[in-house]
Amino acid sequence: MSSSLLRSSALRSALRATAPATCTRAGLAGATFVRGKATLPDLPYDYGALEPNISGRIMELHHKKHHQTYVTSLNNFSEQMAEAKHKDDVKSQIALQPMINFHGGGHINHSLFWENLAPTSSGGGEPPTGALASAINDSYGSLESLKEKFNAALAGIQGSGWAWLVQDTQTGSISIKTYANQDPVVGQFRPILGIDAWEHAYYLDYENRKAEYFKAVWNVVNWKAAEARLK
């Protein structure tokens, strides 16, 4: 079976597992579901709270437009998938899987991303502590070294995608990995911290100077949320 189909299968399982009968904000990447449908999560801060590192205009567009599109499309394609399964239409199910993966991944990734950020007045940018700090020092030598390698991974993404600090669920070790487009972190790895490298995450502020965005975003990274994901 191809890796894309494995990711799709894992994502569908994750979506089913995080779709209780009532509204929740829990489970995989804090994605929100109501009665089996994805919903746009509220931000835990104002759109302009991350300025000057990320403008309120970008945050509003990113959240209300881009993330909302992933939510709406995921629900639409999920309904089509349910209908195709009801009709035992295998061809349609296969054709719909990439769209479920893309828009479902977009919803999951962005739900986690909003939690990855915090205003400086609420601890954004404050370095990690405890087990995560120890894991970073063991694997990368220092937080600054991690940031340097993470930014190099972000800069190396061709086109659109994400860079993640992940934890291997089998060994407990942490590492940096990149994922194309909206592929979510599932399976063997647990997402700890993700940075969006799509142009819509930075272009209004930084235009083609994406390296400046990669540097500035660390000023508002919510390491407390990252620490809570480490097992």
Number of C-alpha atoms within 10 A of each C-alpha: 5 7 8 13 14 13 20 23 15 17 25 17 11 17 22 12 12 22 20 15 11 9 15 17 16 12 13 20 24 20 23 26 23 15 12 18 19 25 22 19 21 13 15 12 14 13 18 16 19 22 14 13 21 22 16 16 14 18 23 16 15 18 21 14 12 17 23 19 17 25 24 18 20 24 19 15 19 22 13 15 21 12 14 17 13 9 10 11 12 12 9 15 18 13 11 16 20 16 18 24 23 20 24 29 25 24 31 27 25 26 23 22 18 22 21 21 29 25 20 16 10 13 16 20 20 16 15 18 13 8 13 21 15 15 19 21 15 12 14 17 12 14 16 12 14 18 15 14 14 22 18 14 16 26 14 11 17 10 10 15 18 22 23 22 21 24 22 15 14 8 9 14 15 22 18 17 17 21 15 15 18 22 22 26 26 16 13 11 19 22 22 25 24 26 26 21 23 18 15 16 20 24 14 13 18 15 12 12 11 19 13 14 20 22 13 15 19 19 21 24 28 25 25 20 17 21 17 11 16 19 12
